[in-house]
Amino acid sequence: MRDVLVTKSDLILETRMPQILVEVYTHASWDEISAARWERGDHTLEQFPQPFPMVEIRRYIRDSFDQLKREQAALLGRRQNHT
């Protein structure tokens, strides 16, 4: 997840990294740190201070995708069908 945000950031519509993506990146990094601890034998369970923003990230992805598809259709000179 973190790698996708870093390598595909050119597909982000906004000029600055949206807060929701910062939160997702932070969660992914936390998970990587936890996995590294487990590999070293530290099996303590530490929960991230906040729950993963599943609803918010799904909404952001859906809205961004829809906007990109509208822009793509406009650039291709097509009307987009709403289904």
C-alpha positions, -999 to 999 in steps of 0.1 A, spaced: 0 0 0 28 24 9 47 15 -22 16 22 -44 13 57 -28 49 65 -35 53 50 -70 19 62 -83 17 96 -67 16 112 -102 -20 99 -104 -31 119 -74 -55 147 -85 -45 172 -58 -14 193 -59 -6 182 -23 -9 148 -7 -45 145 7 -47 139 44 -65 106 39 -35 93 19 -11 104 46 -32 84 71 -31 53 49 7 57 44 11 60 81 -9 29 88 11 9 62 44 21 77 32 11 112 24 -24 99 58 -27 84 75 -17 116 53 -42 135 63 -70 111 100 -62 115 96 -64 153 79 -98 149 108 -110 128 132 -100 155 112 -120 180 93 -91 196 58 -104 196 42 -76 215 9 -64 200 7 -26 197 -24 -12 181 -22 19 159 -37 48 179 -65 52 153 -85 27 133 -78 23 96 -99 48 77 -116 22 55 -148 41 47 -129 73 39 -103 57 17 -129 38 -3 -148 71 -8 -117 89 -18 -107 62 -43 -142 60 -58 -145 98 -61 -110 102 -76 -115 74 -101 -149 89 -112 -132 123 -117 -103 108 -136 -127 89 -159 -147 121 -165 -115 140 -174 -104 111 -196 -137 111 -214 -136 148 -220 -100 146 -234 -111 118 -257 -142 138 -268 -167 113 -254 -197 117 -232 -196 95 -202 -226 73 -195 -237 72 -159 -247 38 -148 
